[in-house]
Amino acid sequence: DSGVTQTPKHLITATGQRVTLRCSPRSGDLSVYWYQQSLDQGLQFLIQYYNGEERAKGNILERFSAQQFPDLHSELNLSSLELGDSALYFCASRDLGGEQFFGPGTRLTVL
Amino acid sequence: AQTVTQSQPEMSVQEAETVTLSCTYDTSESDYYLFWYKQPPSRQMILVIRQEAYKQQNATENRFSVNFQKAAKSFSLKISDSQLGDAAMYFCAYRWKTSYDKVIFGPGTSLSVIP
């Protein structure tokens, strides 16, 4: 158990819909990263927050957005969903030494 | 732009034998982090080993060790005494050591362990 929690574990929805994925970092970690892993593919970095502020941005679509709240939990919002958005979405938090700890992931299926 | 390459999509090793997974990267930075992550069928991402670029000594964690060749920009993972539980996808990753706090992952190597 990494100490990073993600909810829900599984999500099934239809094209055109909007979903919210939630992540709570390890206690004391200020950084939260979001990654997308499509079937049989590596991890694509989406976005990173540090203490409530956006720190770095990767290949995140305009239909996707994220935020980090004062209690440091983060939400990833995916809208106008397409079939290709079906993937495993990971959240990770980072300690001061640079090591990332990954959550168990949210499996999103868009039908 | 920084890139991470893993040239072996699939590898296999006999149980109890040794296997080396390759990773090369491209960067103009002099200080950074390198990681190997394991992703078993459960899909959980598990940190195997990390290396800081300014440290010349190769990192070691039990049966896992790396061969870090900074000039060649190579970061291979050696797994000794392979066990069935080592079967997984292995990802090499690079992280900046600056305020630009992004991580890049390689495409992964699928490792099979043959009993």
Interface residues (C-beta under 8 A of the other chain):
Chain A: S2 S31 Y33 Y35 Q37 Q41 G42 L43 Q44 F45 Q48 Y50 R55 A56 G58 L88 F90 A92 R94 G98 E99 Q100 F101 F102 P104 G105
Chain B: Y33 F35 Y37 R43 Q44 M45 I46 L47 R50 E52 F91 R95 K97 S99 Y100 D101 K102 V103 I104 F105 G106 P107 G108
